[in-house]
Amino acid sequence: MNNTENLKNTVSSIDDEALRLKVEAVITALGISPNALGQKFNDMSFIRNAVMNMNEQDLYNIISVVGTENAQSILGNIQGK
């Protein structure tokens, strides 16, 4: 199973509050204020949809921006490891 499928499985299997907390942890780790996302931060259906429509290239683009080590740390946080 590829990284995108792992991420999608994780996001699809958690409730909205758990997803919100994980997204908050991820964006904080990236140095972004949750307030910067505005209303989108509170719209879990928007976030789920965005993740479910990601492909491997999208994930690679994110990793190239944040760096492999940070990406692994963030993914571990999302997966609860």
Biopython code that builds the backbone (N, CA, C, O; Angstrom):
import numpy as np
from Bio.PDB.StructureBuilder import StructureBuilder

atoms = [
    (1, "MET", "N", (0.848, -1.179, 0.000)),
    (1, "MET", "CA", (0.000, 0.000, 0.000)),
    (1, "MET", "C", (0.893, 1.241, 0.000)),
    (1, "MET", "O", (1.867, 1.302, 0.750)),
    (2, "ASN", "N", (0.577, 2.205, -0.813)),
    (2, "ASN", "CA", (1.433, 3.389, -0.902)),
    (2, "ASN", "C", (1.094, 4.403, 0.187)),
    (2, "ASN", "O", (0.104, 4.254, 0.904)),
    (3, "ASN", "N", (1.924, 5.430, 0.298)),
    (3, "ASN", "CA", (1.758, 6.443, 1.347)),
    (3, "ASN", "C", (0.416, 7.162, 1.267)),
    (3, "ASN", "O", (-0.201, 7.451, 2.292)),
    (4, "THR", "N", (-0.029, 7.445, 0.059)),
    (4, "THR", "CA", (-1.297, 8.148, -0.100)),
    (4, "THR", "C", (-2.449, 7.301, 0.431)),
    (4, "THR", "O", (-3.341, 7.814, 1.107)),
    (5, "GLU", "N", (-2.428, 6.021, 0.129)),
    (5, "GLU", "CA", (-3.492, 5.137, 0.621)),
    (5, "GLU", "C", (-3.460, 5.023, 2.135)),
    (5, "GLU", "O", (-4.513, 4.987, 2.771)),
    (6, "ASN", "N", (-2.268, 4.966, 2.729)),
    (6, "ASN", "CA", (-2.159, 4.935, 4.194)),
    (6, "ASN", "C", (-2.778, 6.186, 4.798)),
    (6, "ASN", "O", (-3.532, 6.112, 5.768)),
    (7, "LEU", "N", (-2.455, 7.324, 4.221)),
    (7, "LEU", "CA", (-2.989, 8.590, 4.713)),
    (7, "LEU", "C", (-4.508, 8.630, 4.560)),
    (7, "LEU", "O", (-5.217, 9.041, 5.479)),
    (8, "LYS", "N", (-4.999, 8.210, 3.416)),
    (8, "LYS", "CA", (-6.438, 8.205, 3.178)),
    (8, "LYS", "C", (-7.157, 7.271, 4.144)),
    (8, "LYS", "O", (-8.227, 7.605, 4.652)),
    (9, "ASN", "N", (-6.574, 6.101, 4.399)),
    (9, "ASN", "CA", (-7.184, 5.165, 5.343)),
    (9, "ASN", "C", (-7.256, 5.762, 6.740)),
    (9, "ASN", "O", (-8.262, 5.622, 7.435)),
    (10, "THR", "N", (-6.185, 6.426, 7.144)),
    (10, "THR", "CA", (-6.158, 7.052, 8.461)),
    (10, "THR", "C", (-7.221, 8.131, 8.560)),
    (10, "THR", "O", (-7.980, 8.169, 9.528)),
    (11, "VAL", "N", (-7.282, 9.008, 7.567)),
    (11, "VAL", "CA", (-8.237, 10.121, 7.595)),
    (11, "VAL", "C", (-9.673, 9.621, 7.533)),
    (11, "VAL", "O", (-10.551, 10.192, 8.181)),
    (12, "SER", "N", (-9.926, 8.578, 6.774)),
    (12, "SER", "CA", (-11.299, 8.089, 6.649)),
    (12, "SER", "C", (-11.764, 7.313, 7.874)),
    (12, "SER", "O", (-12.963, 7.099, 8.052)),
    (13, "SER", "N", (-10.828, 6.888, 8.720)),
    (13, "SER", "CA", (-11.220, 6.049, 9.848)),
    (13, "SER", "C", (-11.341, 6.790, 11.183)),
    (13, "SER", "O", (-11.657, 6.171, 12.199)),
    (14, "ILE", "N", (-11.095, 8.097, 11.199)),
    (14, "ILE", "CA", (-11.183, 8.840, 12.461)),
    (14, "ILE", "C", (-12.364, 9.802, 12.434)),
    (14, "ILE", "O", (-12.833, 10.210, 11.372)),
    (15, "ASP", "N", (-12.829, 10.154, 13.626)),
    (15, "ASP", "CA", (-13.960, 11.076, 13.706)),
    (15, "ASP", "C", (-13.506, 12.510, 13.464)),
    (15, "ASP", "O", (-12.310, 12.799, 13.424)),
    (16, "ASP", "N", (-14.470, 13.395, 13.305)),
    (16, "ASP", "CA", (-14.176, 14.792, 12.957)),
    (16, "ASP", "C", (-13.288, 15.486, 13.982)),
    (16, "ASP", "O", (-12.369, 16.214, 13.607)),
    (17, "GLU", "N", (-13.547, 15.273, 15.272)),
    (17, "GLU", "CA", (-12.752, 15.955, 16.293)),
    (17, "GLU", "C", (-11.313, 15.456, 16.280)),
    (17, "GLU", "O", (-10.384, 16.253, 16.414)),
    (18, "ALA", "N", (-11.114, 14.158, 16.120)),
    (18, "ALA", "CA", (-9.755, 13.610, 16.036)),
    (18, "ALA", "C", (-9.047, 14.160, 14.804)),
    (18, "ALA", "O", (-7.862, 14.489, 14.865)),
    (19, "LEU", "N", (-9.761, 14.260, 13.691)),
    (19, "LEU", "CA", (-9.174, 14.814, 12.475)),
    (19, "LEU", "C", (-8.793, 16.277, 12.681)),
    (19, "LEU", "O", (-7.711, 16.700, 12.276)),
    (20, "ARG", "N", (-9.670, 17.042, 13.301)),
    (20, "ARG", "CA", (-9.386, 18.452, 13.555)),
    (20, "ARG", "C", (-8.126, 18.600, 14.409)),
    (20, "ARG", "O", (-7.281, 19.451, 14.131)),
    (21, "LEU", "N", (-8.002, 17.777, 15.441)),
    (21, "LEU", "CA", (-6.823, 17.841, 16.305)),
    (21, "LEU", "C", (-5.548, 17.467, 15.554)),
    (21, "LEU", "O", (-4.499, 18.075, 15.764)),
    (22, "LYS", "N", (-5.642, 16.475, 14.687)),
    (22, "LYS", "CA", (-4.473, 16.062, 13.912)),
    (22, "LYS", "C", (-4.078, 17.139, 12.898)),
    (22, "LYS", "O", (-2.895, 17.421, 12.709)),
    (23, "VAL", "N", (-5.078, 17.734, 12.252)),
    (23, "VAL", "CA", (-4.788, 18.808, 11.299)),
    (23, "VAL", "C", (-4.159, 19.988, 12.029)),
    (23, "VAL", "O", (-3.214, 20.601, 11.533)),
    (24, "GLU", "N", (-4.681, 20.299, 13.192)),
    (24, "GLU", "CA", (-4.111, 21.390, 13.984)),
    (24, "GLU", "C", (-2.654, 21.099, 14.345)),
    (24, "GLU", "O", (-1.807, 21.989, 14.273)),
    (25, "ALA", "N", (-2.364, 19.866, 14.730)),
    (25, "ALA", "CA", (-0.988, 19.495, 15.066)),
    (25, "ALA", "C", (-0.077, 19.596, 13.846)),
    (25, "ALA", "O", (1.063, 20.048, 13.952)),
    (26, "VAL", "N", (-0.581, 19.175, 12.694)),
    (26, "VAL", "CA", (0.217, 19.222, 11.460)),
    (26, "VAL", "C", (0.520, 20.663, 11.072)),
    (26, "VAL", "O", (1.673, 21.000, 10.801)),
    (27, "ILE", "N", (-0.486, 21.504, 11.041)),
    (27, "ILE", "CA", (-0.238, 22.878, 10.597)),
    (27, "ILE", "C", (0.603, 23.647, 11.607)),
    (27, "ILE", "O", (1.378, 24.527, 11.232)),
    (28, "THR", "N", (0.451, 23.318, 12.886)),
    (28, "THR", "CA", (1.301, 23.932, 13.903)),
    (28, "THR", "C", (2.744, 23.494, 13.708)),
    (28, "THR", "O", (3.660, 24.308, 13.828)),
    (29, "ALA", "N", (2.958, 22.207, 13.407)),
    (29, "ALA", "CA", (4.313, 21.696, 13.144)),
    (29, "ALA", "C", (4.934, 22.372, 11.926)),
    (29, "ALA", "O", (6.154, 22.507, 11.834)),
    (30, "LEU", "N", (4.093, 22.789, 11.003)),
    (30, "LEU", "CA", (4.573, 23.485, 9.810)),
    (30, "LEU", "C", (4.774, 24.977, 10.060)),
    (30, "LEU", "O", (5.226, 25.705, 9.176)),
    (31, "GLY", "N", (4.435, 25.429, 11.271)),
    (31, "GLY", "CA", (4.593, 26.835, 11.609)),
    (31, "GLY", "C", (3.474, 27.718, 11.107)),
    (31, "GLY", "O", (3.651, 28.925, 10.937)),
    (32, "ILE", "N", (2.311, 27.112, 10.868)),
    (32, "ILE", "CA", (1.159, 27.845, 10.361)),
    (32, "ILE", "C", (0.125, 27.952, 11.475)),
    (32, "ILE", "O", (-0.155, 26.974, 12.168)),
    (33, "SER", "N", (-0.432, 29.130, 11.640)),
    (33, "SER", "CA", (-1.493, 29.327, 12.626)),
    (33, "SER", "C", (-2.798, 28.761, 12.079)),
    (33, "SER", "O", (-3.126, 28.988, 10.914)),
    (34, "PRO", "N", (-3.549, 28.026, 12.904)),
    (34, "PRO", "CA", (-4.868, 27.546, 12.451)),
    (34, "PRO", "C", (-5.761, 28.686, 11.953)),
    (34, "PRO", "O", (-6.601, 28.487, 11.075)),
    (35, "ASN", "N", (-5.572, 29.877, 12.520)),
    (35, "ASN", "CA", (-6.366, 31.031, 12.085)),
    (35, "ASN", "C", (-6.087, 31.397, 10.635)),
    (35, "ASN", "O", (-6.938, 31.995, 9.977)),
    (36, "ALA", "N", (-4.911, 31.049, 10.128)),
    (36, "ALA", "CA", (-4.549, 31.371, 8.746)),
    (36, "ALA", "C", (-5.425, 30.611, 7.752)),
    (36, "ALA", "O", (-5.582, 31.038, 6.608)),
    (37, "LEU", "N", (-5.991, 29.490, 8.184)),
    (37, "LEU", "CA", (-6.841, 28.708, 7.294)),
    (37, "LEU", "C", (-8.286, 29.180, 7.303)),
    (37, "LEU", "O", (-9.087, 28.741, 6.478)),
    (38, "GLY", "N", (-8.622, 30.061, 8.219)),
    (38, "GLY", "CA", (-9.976, 30.604, 8.276)),
    (38, "GLY", "C", (-11.015, 29.522, 8.497)),
    (38, "GLY", "O", (-10.791, 28.582, 9.260)),
    (39, "GLN", "N", (-12.147, 29.656, 7.833)),
    (39, "GLN", "CA", (-13.260, 28.726, 8.004)),
    (39, "GLN", "C", (-12.938, 27.321, 7.508)),
    (39, "GLN", "O", (-13.542, 26.353, 7.971)),
    (40, "LYS", "N", (-12.010, 27.194, 6.586)),
    (40, "LYS", "CA", (-11.663, 25.870, 6.062)),
    (40, "LYS", "C", (-11.151, 24.958, 7.165)),
    (40, "LYS", "O", (-11.327, 23.742, 7.100)),
    (41, "PHE", "N", (-10.509, 25.549, 8.191)),
    (41, "PHE", "CA", (-9.978, 24.753, 9.292)),
    (41, "PHE", "C", (-11.094, 24.047, 10.055)),
    (41, "PHE", "O", (-10.877, 22.962, 10.594)),
    (42, "ASN", "N", (-12.266, 24.633, 10.108)),
    (42, "ASN", "CA", (-13.391, 24.044, 10.832)),
    (42, "ASN", "C", (-14.261, 23.151, 9.972)),
    (42, "ASN", "O", (-15.186, 22.516, 10.479)),
    (43, "ASP", "N", (-13.984, 23.092, 8.689)),
    (43, "ASP", "CA", (-14.805, 22.310, 7.757)),
    (43, "ASP", "C", (-14.136, 20.961, 7.496)),
    (43, "ASP", "O", (-13.346, 20.817, 6.563)),
    (44, "MET", "N", (-14.463, 19.982, 8.330)),
    (44, "MET", "CA", (-13.815, 18.674, 8.214)),
    (44, "MET", "C", (-14.181, 17.961, 6.919)),
    (44, "MET", "O", (-13.391, 17.158, 6.422)),
    (45, "SER", "N", (-15.352, 18.233, 6.364)),
    (45, "SER", "CA", (-15.694, 17.603, 5.084)),
    (45, "SER", "C", (-14.786, 18.144, 3.982)),
    (45, "SER", "O", (-14.395, 17.394, 3.087)),
    (46, "PHE", "N", (-14.445, 19.432, 4.031)),
    (46, "PHE", "CA", (-13.509, 20.012, 3.070)),
    (46, "PHE", "C", (-12.134, 19.357, 3.209)),
    (46, "PHE", "O", (-11.509, 18.993, 2.213)),
    (47, "ILE", "N", (-11.673, 19.212, 4.443)),
    (47, "ILE", "CA", (-10.352, 18.616, 4.688)),
    (47, "ILE", "C", (-10.334, 17.158, 4.256)),
    (47, "ILE", "O", (-9.398, 16.725, 3.584)),
    (48, "ARG", "N", (-11.361, 16.391, 4.635)),
    (48, "ARG", "CA", (-11.428, 14.982, 4.218)),
    (48, "ARG", "C", (-11.412, 14.886, 2.684)),
    (48, "ARG", "O", (-10.695, 14.063, 2.115)),
    (49, "ASN", "N", (-12.196, 15.721, 2.033)),
    (49, "ASN", "CA", (-12.269, 15.702, 0.575)),
    (49, "ASN", "C", (-10.914, 16.028, -0.040)),
    (49, "ASN", "O", (-10.497, 15.391, -1.007)),
    (50, "ALA", "N", (-10.225, 17.021, 0.520)),
    (50, "ALA", "CA", (-8.909, 17.391, -0.006)),
    (50, "ALA", "C", (-7.938, 16.227, 0.107)),
    (50, "ALA", "O", (-7.199, 15.935, -0.834)),
    (51, "VAL", "N", (-7.937, 15.560, 1.263)),
    (51, "VAL", "CA", (-7.026, 14.423, 1.455)),
    (51, "VAL", "C", (-7.416, 13.261, 0.553)),
    (51, "VAL", "O", (-6.551, 12.629, -0.053)),
    (52, "MET", "N", (-8.689, 12.979, 0.458)),
    (52, "MET", "CA", (-9.139, 11.832, -0.341)),
    (52, "MET", "C", (-8.871, 12.026, -1.830)),
    (52, "MET", "O", (-8.829, 11.052, -2.582)),
    (53, "ASN", "N", (-8.690, 13.274, -2.264)),
    (53, "ASN", "CA", (-8.396, 13.539, -3.665)),
    (53, "ASN", "C", (-6.901, 13.693, -3.949)),
    (53, "ASN", "O", (-6.511, 13.993, -5.078)),
    (54, "MET", "N", (-6.067, 13.490, -2.931)),
    (54, "MET", "CA", (-4.620, 13.586, -3.125)),
    (54, "MET", "C", (-4.103, 12.370, -3.891)),
    (54, "MET", "O", (-4.666, 11.278, -3.815)),
    (55, "ASN", "N", (-3.028, 12.588, -4.624)),
    (55, "ASN", "CA", (-2.348, 11.479, -5.267)),
    (55, "ASN", "C", (-0.893, 11.470, -4.799)),
    (55, "ASN", "O", (-0.487, 12.339, -4.028)),
    (56, "GLU", "N", (-0.122, 10.516, -5.251)),
    (56, "GLU", "CA", (1.279, 10.403, -4.815)),
    (56, "GLU", "C", (2.074, 11.667, -5.150)),
    (56, "GLU", "O", (2.932, 12.076, -4.368)),
    (57, "GLN", "N", (1.804, 12.285, -6.289)),
    (57, "GLN", "CA", (2.525, 13.506, -6.663)),
    (57, "GLN", "C", (2.218, 14.636, -5.689)),
    (57, "GLN", "O", (3.113, 15.392, -5.313)),
    (58, "ASP", "N", (0.972, 14.754, -5.282)),
    (58, "ASP", "CA", (0.610, 15.777, -4.288)),
    (58, "ASP", "C", (1.382, 15.562, -2.997)),
    (58, "ASP", "O", (1.924, 16.507, -2.423)),
    (59, "LEU", "N", (1.429, 14.320, -2.546)),
    (59, "LEU", "CA", (2.156, 13.996, -1.325)),
    (59, "LEU", "C", (3.647, 14.281, -1.492)),
    (59, "LEU", "O", (4.280, 14.815, -0.581)),
    (60, "TYR", "N", (4.209, 13.934, -2.637)),
    (60, "TYR", "CA", (5.615, 14.228, -2.918)),
    (60, "TYR", "C", (5.877, 15.731, -2.880)),
    (60, "TYR", "O", (6.897, 16.170, -2.348)),
    (61, "ASN", "N", (4.970, 16.514, -3.437)),
    (61, "ASN", "CA", (5.124, 17.973, -3.429)),
    (61, "ASN", "C", (5.156, 18.515, -2.004)),
    (61, "ASN", "O", (5.955, 19.396, -1.685)),
    (62, "ILE", "N", (4.291, 17.987, -1.156)),
    (62, "ILE", "CA", (4.279, 18.424, 0.239)),
    (62, "ILE", "C", (5.583, 18.046, 0.922)),
    (62, "ILE", "O", (6.170, 18.857, 1.640)),
    (63, "ILE", "N", (6.039, 16.820, 0.703)),
    (63, "ILE", "CA", (7.288, 16.359, 1.313)),
    (63, "ILE", "C", (8.456, 17.211, 0.848)),
    (63, "ILE", "O", (9.345, 17.528, 1.638)),
    (64, "SER", "N", (8.465, 17.584, -0.426)),
    (64, "SER", "CA", (9.580, 18.389, -0.937)),
    (64, "SER", "C", (9.605, 19.772, -0.303)),
    (64, "SER", "O", (10.668, 20.385, -0.200)),
    (65, "VAL", "N", (8.453, 20.270, 0.122)),
    (65, "VAL", "CA", (8.386, 21.577, 0.772)),
    (65, "VAL", "C", (8.796, 21.481, 2.240)),
    (65, "VAL", "O", (9.567, 22.316, 2.714)),
    (66, "VAL", "N", (8.304, 20.493, 2.962)),
    (66, "VAL", "CA", (8.551, 20.416, 4.404)),
    (66, "VAL", "C", (9.788, 19.605, 4.765)),
    (66, "VAL", "O", (10.267, 19.680, 5.897)),
    (67, "GLY", "N", (10.308, 18.834, 3.824)),
    (67, "GLY", "CA", (11.472, 18.001, 4.104)),
    (67, "GLY", "C", (11.050, 16.617, 4.565)),
    (67, "GLY", "O", (10.003, 16.454, 5.190)),
    (68, "THR", "N", (11.861, 15.633, 4.257)),
    (68, "THR", "CA", (11.528, 14.240, 4.545)),
    (68, "THR", "C", (11.380, 13.979, 6.038)),
    (68, "THR", "O", (10.435, 13.315, 6.464)),
    (69, "GLU", "N", (12.309, 14.500, 6.831)),
    (69, "GLU", "CA", (12.258, 14.252, 8.272)),
    (69, "GLU", "C", (10.994, 14.846, 8.893)),
    (69, "GLU", "O", (10.316, 14.183, 9.677)),
    (70, "ASN", "N", (10.681, 16.085, 8.546)),
    (70, "ASN", "CA", (9.453, 16.707, 9.064)),
    (70, "ASN", "C", (8.219, 15.966, 8.566)),
    (70, "ASN", "O", (7.264, 15.778, 9.320)),
    (71, "ALA", "N", (8.228, 15.547, 7.316)),
    (71, "ALA", "CA", (7.084, 14.827, 6.764)),
    (71, "ALA", "C", (6.869, 13.509, 7.504)),
    (71, "ALA", "O", (5.729, 13.144, 7.792)),
    (72, "GLN", "N", (7.946, 12.793, 7.815)),
    (72, "GLN", "CA", (7.823, 11.538, 8.551)),
    (72, "GLN", "C", (7.275, 11.775, 9.957)),
    (72, "GLN", "O", (6.447, 11.006, 10.445)),
    (73, "SER", "N", (7.736, 12.830, 10.595)),
    (73, "SER", "CA", (7.256, 13.179, 11.924)),
    (73, "SER", "C", (5.773, 13.521, 11.888)),
    (73, "SER", "O", (5.004, 13.086, 12.745)),
    (74, "ILE", "N", (5.384, 14.298, 10.894)),
    (74, "ILE", "CA", (3.972, 14.682, 10.750)),
    (74, "ILE", "C", (3.119, 13.464, 10.458)),
    (74, "ILE", "O", (2.052, 13.311, 11.053)),
    (75, "LEU", "N", (3.555, 12.593, 9.561)),
    (75, "LEU", "CA", (2.795, 11.389, 9.224)),
    (75, "LEU", "C", (2.664, 10.503, 10.456)),
    (75, "LEU", "O", (1.598, 9.936, 10.695)),
    (76, "GLY", "N", (3.718, 10.377, 11.233)),
    (76, "GLY", "CA", (3.658, 9.614, 12.464)),
    (76, "GLY", "C", (2.637, 10.179, 13.420)),
    (76, "GLY", "O", (1.921, 9.434, 14.089)),
    (77, "ASN", "N", (2.567, 11.504, 13.487)),
    (77, "ASN", "CA", (1.584, 12.161, 14.346)),
    (77, "ASN", "C", (0.173, 11.887, 13.855)),
    (77, "ASN", "O", (-0.725, 11.627, 14.656)),
    (78, "ILE", "N", (-0.027, 11.943, 12.565)),
    (78, "ILE", "CA", (-1.353, 11.683, 12.008)),
    (78, "ILE", "C", (-1.776, 10.252, 12.295)),
    (78, "ILE", "O", (-2.934, 9.998, 12.629)),
    (79, "GLN", "N", (-0.856, 9.329, 12.168)),
    (79, "GLN", "CA", (-1.172, 7.919, 12.368)),
    (79, "GLN", "C", (-1.151, 7.523, 13.842)),
    (79, "GLN", "O", (-1.437, 6.375, 14.184)),
    (80, "GLY", "N", (-0.814, 8.473, 14.711)),
    (80, "GLY", "CA", (-0.837, 8.200, 16.135)),
    (80, "GLY", "C", (0.343, 7.412, 16.639)),
    (80, "GLY", "O", (0.251, 6.753, 17.675)),
    (81, "LYS", "N", (1.455, 7.464, 15.927)),
    (81, "LYS", "CA", (2.646, 6.716, 16.327)),
    (81, "LYS", "C", (3.590, 7.611, 17.069)),
    (81, "LYS", "O", (4.658, 7.167, 17.492)),
]
sb = StructureBuilder()
sb.init_structure("model")
sb.init_model(0)
sb.init_chain("A")
sb.init_seg("    ")
for serial, (resi, resn, name, xyz) in enumerate(atoms, 1):
    if name == "N":
        sb.init_residue(resn, " ", resi, " ")
    sb.init_atom(name, np.array(xyz, "f"), 0.0, 1.0, " ", f" {name:<3s}", serial, name[0])
structure = sb.get_structure()
